[in-house]
Amino acid sequence: MLYYKDLENIVLYSDIAKNSNKLFVISGYVGAEIIKTLSSFPSNIQFEVIYGMYGCDNISEPLHKKLVELDKKLPNVSISYSTVPIHSKIYCWFVNDKVSGGLIGSANFTINGLRKDYKETLCDIQESNYDEYQKYFKYVREHSIPCNEGKISFKKSRHLMEKNGTKNQPYLSEGICRMSLLTENGLVPQKSGLNWGCSKGHVSPGDAYIKISTDYIRKFPGIFPQKKYVSGIPNLDSKGKPNRENDEVELIWDDGTSMVGLMEGQIQIDGVIYPKQLSTSPSKNILGKYLRKRLGNLSDDYVIEKKDLIKYGRTNIDISKIGDGIYYLDFSVKKKDKS
């Protein structure tokens, strides 16, 4: 049978899953947020996850650190990296080391792969092929290393200023966008952005978002994807939210904090609709409370000003795409920057 909707539930919560005691995952790319959901399972259910494309692309250091943290934190989860390029996406359930069912297709073990209906597909593994799959699993295991192995190869990070960068929007590299927390007038907006929760609209205390400008989208099209759904046209595929137009992504911060992000709102560029701001899901105050904590444990009703950012050490956040729907955000301050 072919599946193209509700893939996360099919993989993790189907009848086969409920009656099995181990899930073996081979995925080209792996996300931290989807692995965090495994913490809700009973400890007697084991999860073995292999990051397939490490053997080709290596892995970004922020994502690696988060995966190691989860591998250590969740006793029933083991994460490994394949040393040979593996682009397969296979989900196989076991009962006492015997295959009870499985899925194969195009969906990575990430939010981007499992939570976007119609984008990816999975289909049932035929029982007559179980033995061949076991042979394949054996090969992949033999060519994999634990994520906490001492020597891991990371993707190279580029932080050089490009010659065509501007004062307002410098190129840190082709893949790193510096997003300002200030308006064009150089101020923190009082009722939007970091202070969105301080407005009188339909908001909650601490709500916040980071503005995505037209300039960012034009210069970094690989970071900010066009919208899948447009406001005013019902999204019949959305789980319980027919007017939802936003896709969830994974955010990993420089301090190791991870959260589910949301590319939301609309901005039209050359006839194409793009997101106009970055927030968090399921609550927009997850982002706001996190940033307020980093700025000095500021209360939800405090109106953040430029002086607060200056005191902290920076007025911008660097964002880069490090995986399948996975983003790295750097809000760190070097000691020399505080001088």
Secondary structure, 3 states (H helix, E strand, C coil): CEECCCHHHHHHHCHHHHCCCEEEEEECCECHHHHHHHHHCCCCCEEEEEECCHHHHCECHHHHHHHHHHHHHCCCEEEEEECCCCCCCEEEEEECCEEEEEEEECCCECHHHHCCCCCCCEEECCHHHHHHHHHHHHHHHHCEEECCCCCCCECCCCCCCCCCCCCCCCEEECCEEEEECCCCCCCCCCCCHHHHHHCCCCCCCCCCCEECCHHHHHHCCCCCCCCCCCCCCCCCCCCCCCCCCCEEEEEEECCCCEEEEEEECCEEECCEEECCEEEEECCCHHHHHHHHHHCCCCCCCCCCCHHHHHHHCCCEEEEEEEECCEEEEECCCCHHHHC
